[in-house]
Amino acid sequence: MTPAGPRHFASDNNAGMCPEVLAALAEANAHHLPGYGDDPWTRRAEKLVRETFETDCDVFFVFNGTAANCLSLWSLCEPFHRVICHQFSHIQTDECGAPGFFMHGVTLHPLDTPEGKLTPDAVREGSRTPHGFHGSEPRAVSLTQTTELGTVYTPDEVRAIAAVARELKLSVHMDGARFANAVATLGASPADITWRVGVDVLSLGGTKNGAAFGEAVVFFDRARADNFRRRCKQSGQLASKMRFLSAQWVGLLENGVWLRNASAANRVAAYLEGRLAELPGVNVAFPRQANAVFALLPAAAAEAVAARGWRFYNDVGPGGAARLMCSWDSTEADVDAFVGDLAAALDHA
Ligand SMILES: *Cc1c(COP(=O)(O)O)cnc(C)c1O
């Protein structure tokens, strides 16, 4: 085995499983249990999600975020519908057309609004259908929380968008691949930033929060959950050994581990932001509100730290900023090592 390298800032999916997830998997492995979700781990995980959101929602566990998004949107849309989203949303930029593939003709309607966040006015404008029945009918709006640019919608912002959506008869989907980080930032209850402000269905991220794989789909509008298992089955997303998806959620949600993980990532990102502020010539591109820092680096310095082996994306969102993503296992020491290399690169540039 190669020795463990440093923890990079490429993505929170570079982190391993947190100990509680690994322990839950080991425990789930100790017993012979029924498949396809008919098992006590899945019951326990569903119950924990309901308790977390303080409501009687329908909960499903799928393998990844693309499927969570597309299957939940599929539950809202007919093939002639369209989904309003942000131009930098994961469904628009990072799912290889899966929304159209899963939904047989549903289109996305990307909007260009500041800092990765949709606004009520933009949603209203975007839902116009000038060509009448020749155009796809808007049926859903998809918000990402935290956004792909590392910002966080406040509960009031979500409420205002959802109010316009209601008026226009659009359902509200939330891509919560980093939902835990938003909860940690806002210090609000999960219910207060979802169904209580008008979210109908949530893709709840586990992978980036400390699971090995798997996201949950949470239907607050339970009428929309009809046939969801068949949609999963047909698209290859119904886990036969479901308990290994669901047990991870027991590891995350019991004792608040998910929020501890998210808070840790957010805290290290805040530290990184502070350390970068010491460096002349380095600026932050978007407000740092959760676990991502988007840093505008001089090109030569960005190349130099990349050449030293530091990994990060510079093609997420506009402007070529380095996206520095912290995960549950990121540490201040990782930040210090990176900032040290960056400071040296800036000196030589
Ligand atoms: C990571 C991520 C996903 C999930 O992607 P998969 O690779 O399909 O698991 C979804 N939405 C956002 C915003 C993400 O960052």
The ligand as a MOL file (V3000), in Angstrom:
LIG
                    3D

  0  0  0     0  0            999 V3000
M  V30 BEGIN CTAB
M  V30 COUNTS 15 15 0 0 0
M  V30 BEGIN ATOM
M  V30 1 C -21.2260 15.9970 -5.0060 0
M  V30 2 C -22.5230 16.6010 -5.3830 0
M  V30 3 C -23.6060 15.8030 -5.7670 0
M  V30 4 C -23.5170 14.3040 -5.8460 0
M  V30 5 O -22.8540 13.7950 -6.9490 0
M  V30 6 P -22.6130 12.2580 -7.2230 0
M  V30 7 O -21.2200 12.2320 -7.7460 0
M  V30 8 O -23.6030 11.8430 -8.2330 0
M  V30 9 O -22.7860 11.5130 -5.9420 0
M  V30 10 C -24.8160 16.4280 -6.0310 0
M  V30 11 N -24.9580 17.7520 -5.9250 0
M  V30 12 C -23.9370 18.5520 -5.5630 0
M  V30 13 C -24.1660 20.0120 -5.4130 0
M  V30 14 C -22.6820 18.0010 -5.2870 0
M  V30 15 O -21.6810 18.7900 -4.9220 0
M  V30 END ATOM
M  V30 BEGIN BOND
M  V30 1 1 1 2
M  V30 2 1 2 3
M  V30 3 2 2 14
M  V30 4 1 3 4
M  V30 5 2 3 10
M  V30 6 1 4 5
M  V30 7 1 5 6
M  V30 8 2 6 7
M  V30 9 1 6 8
M  V30 10 1 6 9
M  V30 11 1 10 11
M  V30 12 2 11 12
M  V30 13 1 12 13
M  V30 14 1 12 14
M  V30 15 1 14 15
M  V30 END BOND
M  V30 END CTAB
M  END
